[in-house]
Amino acid sequence: MCVMAEGDKIDVAVIGVGRMGRHHARIYAGLDGANLVAVVDADDDRAGETADRFGCADYETVDALLDAHPDLRAVTVAVPTLQHVEVAGMLLERGIACLVEKPLAPTTDACRALIDFAQRSGATLAVGHTERFNPAVRVVTDMHITPRFIEVDRVSPMTFRSLDIGVVMDMMIHDLDLVLMFADSPIKRVDATGVAVLAENEDVANARLLFENGCVANLTASRLALKTHRKMRLFSEAAYVSLDYHQRSGVAIRRSDNEQALVEIRSQIEAGADLTDIDYSELVNVTELDMEAEHDPLTGQLQSFLHAVATGDSPAVDGAAGMAAVDAAERVVAAIKEHTWAGLGKARV
Ligand SMILES: NC(=O)c1ccc[n+]([C@@H]2O[C@H](COP(=O)([O-])OP(=O)(O)OC[C@H]3O[C@@H](n4cnc5c(N)ncnc54)[C@H](O)[C@@H]3O)[C@@H](O)[C@H]2O)c1
């Protein structure tokens, strides 16, 4: 693997400039460490418009990109998930670093194929789990808590996009990646249920994951909601944390900040005192979490990718992490299919 000096501008291209890829192109075009040389899209009007906006070349195919830029070092792959392997595979095979939008691929077998391509050529393979760069998530990561129970809700109105995959691979996968990181333990069991309303794949899903270390995660995802709402709550011995990672806000109740109040309340309960007049929310010390971030999550993710390309360091979310999230999602979808409805038999999705 060729390692560049930090500070050099890295030539990058974006393959697929639809809903997500156009943001990658916009951000690369403004980043000091990147030189956006081209965008590629099977829709040539879309490629042309994006290239005009950001002052780069445009191509209709990856072959045309590689013919014109044989020394290209790094790309974002933001084509539909079902095409990730075909597109990212040929780039990784040639040693070109890829940031592949989430999910890494539609199946674990396909993820493994991409990881193998990257390992053989030595190319960096990063996965676009943008929530890892959400300041709300970073604050919890820095608290180093060991969660016993995690509750996640991610619901939003139907956008009529990504219908090629179900809500588990499309939306819940963000939270599966986070829950795997926070629980830091292999999954022992998955129970799930879901409903397909508009297309063949599930549009609403709920899953309960039990981890080997005893942690339990309860995740709900819906793309049929009337509002957007993304919340995570983590319960641990050391703290309770509530995050709104859509609003990028959060609070923590740390045991260490409340030890004295807990001791007093316990002794009053033991003494049989009537505590019904106590306002619990005033009793505990609640800390507003500082979510100030230098960058938006996608900018942080692209900078992290460029840093990995420049230094040869492992990316923040590597192929193995991307595959673990897909594996968890496959297990949730399998559990939904296995779920039996009283009187109706197995779920139809
Ligand atoms: N990180 C996130 O929060 C997030 C959000 C939305 C989508 N995504 C992911 O981003 C990826 C793209 O999703 P989207 O919503 O932007 O899709 P989209 O359909 O809006 O855009 C995909 C683009 O790729 C182009 N394309 C298709 N096949 C191509 C090929 N072989 N070569 C070149 N161009 C090709 C299409 O013409 C289209 O312009 C998916 O994997 C999706 O899961 C991630």
PDBQT file of the ligand as one rigid body, heavy atoms in Angstrom, charges set to zero:
ROOT
HETATM    1  N1  LIG A 401     -25.400   7.122   5.077  1.00  0.00    +0.000 N 
HETATM    2  C1  LIG A 401     -26.673   7.409   4.927  1.00  0.00    +0.000 C 
HETATM    3  O1  LIG A 401     -27.289   7.994   5.800  1.00  0.00    +0.000 OA
HETATM    4  C2  LIG A 401     -27.385   7.028   3.645  1.00  0.00    +0.000 A 
HETATM    5  C3  LIG A 401     -28.587   7.659   3.318  1.00  0.00    +0.000 A 
HETATM    6  C4  LIG A 401     -29.188   7.321   2.106  1.00  0.00    +0.000 A 
HETATM    7  C5  LIG A 401     -28.619   6.359   1.285  1.00  0.00    +0.000 A 
HETATM    8  N2  LIG A 401     -27.475   5.747   1.654  1.00  0.00    +0.000 N 
HETATM    9  C6  LIG A 401     -26.860   4.711   0.802  1.00  0.00    +0.000 C 
HETATM   10  O2  LIG A 401     -26.280   5.340  -0.332  1.00  0.00    +0.000 OA
HETATM   11  C7  LIG A 401     -26.387   4.478  -1.466  1.00  0.00    +0.000 C 
HETATM   12  C8  LIG A 401     -27.093   5.249  -2.575  1.00  0.00    +0.000 C 
HETATM   13  O3  LIG A 401     -28.390   5.583  -2.156  1.00  0.00    +0.000 OA
HETATM   14  P1  LIG A 401     -29.165   6.857  -2.758  1.00  0.00    +0.000 P 
HETATM   15  O4  LIG A 401     -30.367   7.036  -1.939  1.00  0.00    +0.000 OA
HETATM   16  O5  LIG A 401     -28.207   7.989  -2.944  1.00  0.00    +0.000 OA
HETATM   17  O6  LIG A 401     -29.580   6.266  -4.182  1.00  0.00    +0.000 OA
HETATM   18  P2  LIG A 401     -30.022   7.079  -5.471  1.00  0.00    +0.000 P 
HETATM   19  O7  LIG A 401     -30.831   6.137  -6.284  1.00  0.00    +0.000 OA
HETATM   20  O8  LIG A 401     -30.591   8.421  -5.134  1.00  0.00    +0.000 OA
HETATM   21  O9  LIG A 401     -28.630   7.341  -6.232  1.00  0.00    +0.000 OA
HETATM   22  C9  LIG A 401     -27.867   6.305  -6.802  1.00  0.00    +0.000 C 
HETATM   23  C10 LIG A 401     -27.214   6.870  -8.060  1.00  0.00    +0.000 C 
HETATM   24  O10 LIG A 401     -26.341   5.854  -8.592  1.00  0.00    +0.000 OA
HETATM   25  C11 LIG A 401     -26.458   5.858 -10.016  1.00  0.00    +0.000 C 
HETATM   26  N3  LIG A 401     -26.009   4.547 -10.473  1.00  0.00    +0.000 N 
HETATM   27  C12 LIG A 401     -26.662   3.367 -10.391  1.00  0.00    +0.000 A 
HETATM   28  N4  LIG A 401     -25.889   2.374 -10.852  1.00  0.00    +0.000 NA
HETATM   29  C13 LIG A 401     -24.717   2.936 -11.248  1.00  0.00    +0.000 A 
HETATM   30  C14 LIG A 401     -23.524   2.411 -11.810  1.00  0.00    +0.000 A 
HETATM   31  N5  LIG A 401     -23.358   1.108 -12.028  1.00  0.00    +0.000 N 
HETATM   32  N6  LIG A 401     -22.530   3.293 -12.107  1.00  0.00    +0.000 NA
HETATM   33  C15 LIG A 401     -22.688   4.622 -11.882  1.00  0.00    +0.000 A 
HETATM   34  N7  LIG A 401     -23.818   5.151 -11.360  1.00  0.00    +0.000 NA
HETATM   35  C16 LIG A 401     -24.801   4.326 -11.033  1.00  0.00    +0.000 A 
HETATM   36  C17 LIG A 401     -27.916   6.168 -10.274  1.00  0.00    +0.000 C 
HETATM   37  O11 LIG A 401     -28.124   6.685 -11.574  1.00  0.00    +0.000 OA
HETATM   38  C18 LIG A 401     -28.226   7.208  -9.173  1.00  0.00    +0.000 C 
HETATM   39  O12 LIG A 401     -27.983   8.521  -9.617  1.00  0.00    +0.000 OA
HETATM   40  C19 LIG A 401     -27.144   3.241  -1.002  1.00  0.00    +0.000 C 
HETATM   41  O13 LIG A 401     -26.241   2.224  -0.668  1.00  0.00    +0.000 OA
HETATM   42  C20 LIG A 401     -27.864   3.717   0.253  1.00  0.00    +0.000 C 
HETATM   43  O14 LIG A 401     -28.105   2.680   1.173  1.00  0.00    +0.000 OA
HETATM   44  C21 LIG A 401     -26.837   6.084   2.791  1.00  0.00    +0.000 A 
ENDROOT
TORSDOF 0
